[in-house]
Amino acid sequence: MNSRKDSDPYLLMKSYGYVNAGETDVAEDSPERKGDHIWLLPAVARRLKKFFVITGEPYVQNDTDGTVWRLSDHRPLVADLL
């Protein structure tokens, strides 16, 4: 989910007991100042083994001319569940 921590969708997820299993920092170029989040039900959150954000390859690519580009303006989030 992509939202601010003070937004209605974020607060609704918390009010229903979902667990914010992981999130990214807000992108510097995000005009809405939104971060990305992975929400899990509490029973599933207990199975969370690891959370990480992909920041390097393959998310970031370098062209032969030195140009750096990203596959998206959002970093990929990964939740590894047991």
N, C-alpha and C positions, 0 to 999 in steps of 0.2 A: 504494500500500500504506500502511496506517495502522499504525505500530508504533513502539516505542521502539528507540533505537539499540543497546541491550543485550539486545534480545529475540531469541529463537531464530529467528523468521522473518527478521529483519533480518540476523542473522549467517549464516544459511543462504544468503541471496541473495548476500552478499559472498563466501562460501566457494566458490560456484559460478561466480564471476567476473562476475556482473552489476555494472553500473555504476549508482551512485545519481546519476541525471542532474539531480535537483532535489528540494528538500524545503521544507516549510513549517516555521516555528517552531512550537513546541508551544503550543497554545491555553491561555490563562490559566485557562480554566474546565474543562480536561481533567483529570479525576481520575486517569486512567492515565498522564498526561504523555506522550502519543503525538504524533508528528508525522506528516505525510503525505509520501510519497516516490514518485518515478517511477523505476522500474528499467528499464534497457535492456541488451540484449546488447552486448558490446564493439564488434562490427561496426556496430551501429546507433548506438551512442553517438558514434561518429566523425562521424555525420551530424547530430548535434545542433547546430542553428543558434542557438537561443535557448530559454531557460527563463524562465517568469515565473509569478507568482501573481496571480490576479485578486482585488483587494481592494476596489475601488469598484463602481460600477454595472456590470453589472446584479446583481452579487452582493449589494451592500448597497442597500436601498431605504429611502426616507423617505416615510412617510404624510403626508397633508395636515395631520394634527394634530401632526406633529413626531416621531412614533414611528419609531424606526430598527429595522429588522429585517434579518436575513440569510436567504438562501435555504437555507443549510445551516450546520451547526456546523463544517464543513470548508471551507477556502478552495479554490477551483478551481485546479488546477495545469495548466499548459500547456507541452508540449514541442514546439517547432517543429523538425521534421526536414527536411533537404534530400533 
